[in-house]
Amino acid sequence: MKAMQYDHHGTSEVLQYTDVADPEPGPADVVVDVAACALNRLDLVQRNGWYTLPGYTLPHIAGMDVAGVVSAVGDEAAAAGWSEGDRVVVDPSLAGVTDSSKLAGMGDLYGDLGVIGGTVAGGYAERCLAPASHLYRVPDDMELAHAATFPTTFLTAGHALFAVADLQPGETVMIHAAGSGVSVAAIQMAVDRGCTVLATAGSESKLERARDLGAAHVCYNRTGDVATWAREVTDGRGVDVVFDHVGTALFPPSIFSLAIGGRLVCCGNTSGDEAVIPSLGFLFHSGIKIMGSDPYAPEEFGPLWEQFCDRRYPQVIDAQFALADAAEAQDRLENNDVFGKVVLRP
């Protein structure tokens, strides 16, 4: 089969459109013919060598967010009701994989957690191996490209907002980098939960699109005073939750934007890995909580997928590329001038 693989770190030029062996399923596995694979920031930082997951090796085929059609089925997977032709989306986390899968033994959530497209071969290919236990059916009337936008973004955002930060209906949440895939998911789910969303971004066009998704208030975060703005639009109170995957650049104003007892939940560090708490006095006098969002558990995927299917959130795809053009797709994501997901169509 054709795949986009790389065997050393560097720019997108290291990606090689090449032939690799077809995956063969174990008893509890299936092979998915990849119809769509959404890109993620991890694809870039691992390719560059800036950061790699425990267990990552070279050569590597990236692509965590896979949707497609089942083309080969192991005996146990067949007994569980999976068949060739099934339309599926894949949970990329390898937590909870049964021993009879070829992808078993990599389920340590706080250690060597295996990830399809992160530590094992993923969706930058015509076919992808997946445990049958990690498949979810895609409705017949949903485009597979739309399904591929779901796994990493919605699970990251949903786990951070609801399992970690315990965001409740009626609360106010500030979401940074509104054009990113994970923030697009966060905005949609927070609005759906009955929360007031404040969104920040680095361009006016992204702010307008955040409004279209339901953000009540928006702020240009390159030059605007984010903390002052957040207090103005909340009548001086501040926000209950800040959803942050930006890190260094917006950490101080995020802290000062929080209401009494507010929570900052962090699930990323795209602008840097060091952050400054601007005032310990404000932190402890206000009862502020800073919370790290850990990996989601296997049992979280199904309910969020059902919600995604039931609510029919609008499709937010910035651009689609052929597999052979994966370097161009990664360059587009790396330039940060995107709103929503970039998708490969093998």
N, C-alpha and C positions, 0 to 999 in steps of 0.2 A: 504494500500500500504506500501511498504518498504521505509524507509527514514533513512538518517544518521543525527541524531539529538543530541543536547547536552543541558543539563539543568543547568550546572554550568561551570565556567571558569577553564581553565587549559591547559595542554598539549594535544596532539592529542588523548590521552587515554580517554578523556571525551566524545569523539564521540561514540554514541550508534546506532548500526544498529538495527532498531526497527520498529514495525508496528504503523502507524498513520492513521488517517481518510483520505479518499480520498477527494480532493477538489471538491466543487460543484460550477459551474459557476453562476454568476449573469446574468442579461439580456444582458449586454455588454461585457461579459467575455467568455473565452474559457478555457478548460483544455488541457494542452500539455503533451503527453507522452514523457518523457525526453529521448532523444537518446544520448545526450552528454551535459555535463556541464563543462565549463572551470573554473579552480581555479583562485583566485586572492588573493593578499596580504591582503585585507580586511578580508577574511575568517579567516586568522590566527590571526590578531591582535584583532578581536572581540572575537574569541574563547579564546585567552589568557586573555582577559579583559584589554589589554593595551589601547585600544581606542574603543569606540562604537559610532555608528551613533545616532543622535537624533531620538527617537522613537523605538530604538532597545529594544527587550524584550527577556527573557528566558521563556520556551525553544525555541531554534532557529534551523532552517534548513537553512544552508548557500547555496550559489550558485547563482551568479548573471548572468552568461552567459549561457543561455538555448537555445538549439535547439532541435527540435523533431517534433512529428506528432500530430496534433489536434485530440482529442478523444471525446470531449464533447463541445457543442456550445450553448450559450445562444441565446434567440430569436432575440435580436438586433444584435448580432454578426452574426447570420445566415443571417439576412436581409442585412447586410453589405457585404455579399459574402463569409463568411468563412464557411468551411464544414469539417466534419470529414475526416481525411486522408490528409489534407493539411500539407505540409512540411514547417516549419516556424522557424525563429529565433526571439527572444523576446528582445525588448528594456526594460532593467530593471528599468530605471528611471520612477517613477510614476507621473512625471509632466504631466499635461494636460489630466488626466484621467476623462472620463465622469462620471456624478453622478450616472448613473445606473450600474456602475461597483462596485463589492465588494471591490475594491482597490482604490476607489475614496477618495478624501479629504486629500491626503498626497503629494500635489504637490508644496509646498513652496520651490523653488530653493535655497533660502538663509536661510531656517529655517528647519522645519521638513519635509525634502524631503524623501518620501518613496522610497525604493529600493527593488525590488525583490531579495531575497537572502541576503539583507542587513538589512532590517527592517521587512520584511514579508517573509514567507516561500519561499525558492528558489529551485534550481535545484539539490540539494543533495537528490533526491527522485525519485521515479518512475514516479510521475506526479506532475505538477506545474500549479497553477492558474495564468492567465495573462489577462490583458485587451485586447480586440480585436483591439483596436486602436493602440496598441503597438506591433503588429505582422507584420512581413515582410516575404514574400515568399522566400524560398530557391530554387534555380534552381535545376531541377531534376538531373543534372550531378555534383552537388556539394555535397561532403560528409557532413553529418550533424555535424561531429566532427570539420570540417574546419569552418563551419558557427558559431559554438560555440566559436571559438577563436576571433570572431569579436567584440562583443558589448563593453565591458569595455575598452579594449586596444585601439581599433581604434577610439572610440569616445573620450576617454581621450586625446590621442595623436593628433587627428585631431582638436579638439576644441582648445587645447593649441597652436599648431603650427600655425593654420590658422585663427581662430576666435580671439584669444588673441594676439599672437605675430605677426600676419600678415606676415608670411613667404612668400616671393615672389620668383618666378622662377629666377634662377641665383644667389641667395644668398647662403651663407655658413652657415651651422648649425652644432653645436656640440651636440651629443647625448650620454649621459652617460648610464652606465649599459646596454650595448648593448644586453646582453642575455635575459633581462626581456621581458615579453610579450608586454608591452607598448612601449618599445624602439624598439623592432622588428617592430611593427606597424609604429612607427615614422620614422624609417629608410626607410621602403618601401614607405610610402607616400611622404616623402621629396624627395627621388630619383625620384619618379614619377612626382613630381612637377617641376623637373628640377633644383634641388638644389644640391650643393656639400655637402656631409655628412662626418663629422669627427666623429668617434665612439670611445668611451673608454669602457674598460671592465677590469675585474679582472683575466682573463685567456687568454692564447694565442689561445686556441681553440675557445673561444667566439669571439675573434677578427677576426679569419679566417672566421668564419661563417658570421660575420658582413660584411666582404668584399664580400662574396658570395651574400649578399642581396643588394650590391651596394655601400657600404661605400667606399669613395675614399681614406681615410687615417684612420689609427687605432692606438690606444695608450694604453699600459698597465697602468692602473690608480692606481695601488697599490704602485708603486715606481717611476714611471715616472713623470717628471715635465710637467704636462698637459698644463699649460699656455705657457711655452716656446715652447713646441711642436706645440701648436695651431698656434702660431705666425710664427714658422718656415715653416709650410706647407702652410701658407697663405701669404708668402713673407712679413712677418712683419705686415700685416694689422690687423689680428684677425678675429674672426667670427662675422657674423651678429646676430646670435641667438644661445643661449645655451638652450637646452631642458633638464630640470633637475627635477628628482623626487628622487634623492639621498639625497639632503639636506646638512646636516652638513659637511660631509666628503669632499665634492668637491666644496663647495660654494666659498671659496676664489680663487682657480685657475679658476673657472668658470667666476668670475668677471674679472680677469686679462686676460682672453682669448678673451674678447669682443673687437670688433672694435669700432671706434668712432660712437656714436649713436646706439651701439648694445643693444640687448634686452635679458635679462635672463627671461625665463618663467618657473615658478615652479608649478608642479602638484603633488608633493609628498614629503615625508620626511622619507624615509626608514632608513637613518643612524642617524636620530635625528631631533629634532624639533627646535633647536637653531642654528643660523648661524651668522657668523661674516662677516661684510663688511670690507675687508682688507684695503681699502683706500678711505675715503670720497673724498679726492682730486682727485683721479683717476675717481671716480664716477661722480662728477659734472663737472670736466674739459672735460671728454669724452662724456658727455651726455648720460650716461648709464641708461637704464630703467630696473627696476626689476618688474616683472608682475606676479601676482597670477592668476592661471587658475581656474576659477569658474566652477560650474556644466554646462554641455552642455544643450542646449535647445531642446525640442522635435523635432523641425523642422530640426535639424542637422542630425538626425539618417538616415533618408531616403536617402538623397544625398550621404552620405558616404557609405551606404550599396550598393547603385547602383554602386559606384566607385569600391568597393570591388568585386562585382560580375563581372563587366565589365573588370577590369584589371587582374582578376584571380591571385592575389598575391600568391606566393608559400605557401603551408601549412607548418607552423612551429610549430609542436607539439613535445614537448620533450618526453612525456610518457603518456600512457593511463592506467587507472585503473578501475576495477569494483567498483560499488557503495560500496560494503561491505569493500573495501580496501581503503576507503577515508582517513583513518588515515595515511596510508603509503603514499598516494598521497600528503597530507599536509606536511608530514615530508620531502618529496623530495623537495617541494617548499621552505620550511623553511630553508633547508640546502643551498639554493642559487646556487646549482650546476646544473642549468637548462638553456636551451636555448629555448625560446619560451614558449608555454603554456603546462601546465599539465591538462589533461582532464579526467573526470569521465564518464563512460559509463553505466548508470543505465539500 
